[in-house]
């Protein structure tokens, strides 16, 4: 899957770009709505879409079974929730005249039953938990070094401290997944091997 190989590098790089654009955009004290807000969110939306392809590529490397499918679905649900969140942020940025208007639109969306929980509080976390588990599964099969698991875990946690550390987390993802690029193209499909 060539797109998965591409995603292993491009998704973290786009996430890194999102973090940097966000930091630069906040320097003037006005971040959103505007070009910096939209650029940052579109870039990260592209990163999230590429994470979907990366997860599907990883799936092909793992031995088939219920545990593989459960972790992949769990991770993809997280990616989907994050995508919805970023699409909503982009739309709110387009519709609002100012930061207050954007906050009100966000409040209205999040007030819908289940939206805050599914797309903000819980759902997006599935992506990061799933990536840690998938990395562990790859390391178990010796397709990634064990240190990659620690790097992905740390990279998933640093933005919790402050969103300004998103570039650090993204760089960690890049380092952790670089050894996987060759595997994503040259390794046989685990489903085919199992047959």
Secondary structure as the mmCIF struct_conf table of DSSP 4:
data_model
#
loop_
_struct_conf.conf_type_id
_struct_conf.id
_struct_conf.beg_label_comp_id
_struct_conf.beg_label_asym_id
_struct_conf.beg_label_seq_id
_struct_conf.end_label_comp_id
_struct_conf.end_label_asym_id
_struct_conf.end_label_seq_id
HELX_RH_AL_P HELX_RH_AL_P1 UNK A 2 UNK A 26
TURN_TY1_P TURN_TY1_P1 UNK A 27 UNK A 28
BEND BEND1 UNK A 29 UNK A 29
BEND BEND2 UNK A 32 UNK A 34
HELX_RH_AL_P HELX_RH_AL_P2 UNK A 35 UNK A 61
BEND BEND3 UNK A 62 UNK A 62
HELX_LH_PP_P HELX_LH_PP_P1 UNK A 63 UNK A 64
BEND BEND4 UNK A 65 UNK A 65
HELX_RH_AL_P HELX_RH_AL_P3 UNK A 66 UNK A 95
BEND BEND5 UNK A 97 UNK A 98
HELX_RH_AL_P HELX_RH_AL_P4 UNK A 99 UNK A 111
BEND BEND6 UNK A 112 UNK A 112
TURN_TY1_P TURN_TY1_P2 UNK A 113 UNK A 114
HELX_RH_AL_P HELX_RH_AL_P5 UNK A 115 UNK A 116
HELX_RH_PI_P HELX_RH_PI_P1 UNK A 117 UNK A 121
BEND BEND7 UNK A 122 UNK A 122
HELX_RH_AL_P HELX_RH_AL_P6 UNK A 123 UNK A 140
TURN_TY1_P TURN_TY1_P3 UNK A 141 UNK A 142
BEND BEND8 UNK A 143 UNK A 144
TURN_TY1_P TURN_TY1_P4 UNK A 146 UNK A 146
HELX_RH_AL_P HELX_RH_AL_P7 UNK A 147 UNK A 161
HELX_RH_3T_P HELX_RH_3T_P1 UNK A 163 UNK A 165
HELX_RH_AL_P HELX_RH_AL_P8 UNK A 166 UNK A 178
TURN_TY1_P TURN_TY1_P5 UNK A 179 UNK A 180
HELX_RH_AL_P HELX_RH_AL_P9 UNK A 181 UNK A 186
BEND BEND9 UNK A 187 UNK A 187
HELX_LH_PP_P HELX_LH_PP_P2 UNK A 188 UNK A 189
HELX_RH_AL_P HELX_RH_AL_P10 UNK A 190 UNK A 194
#
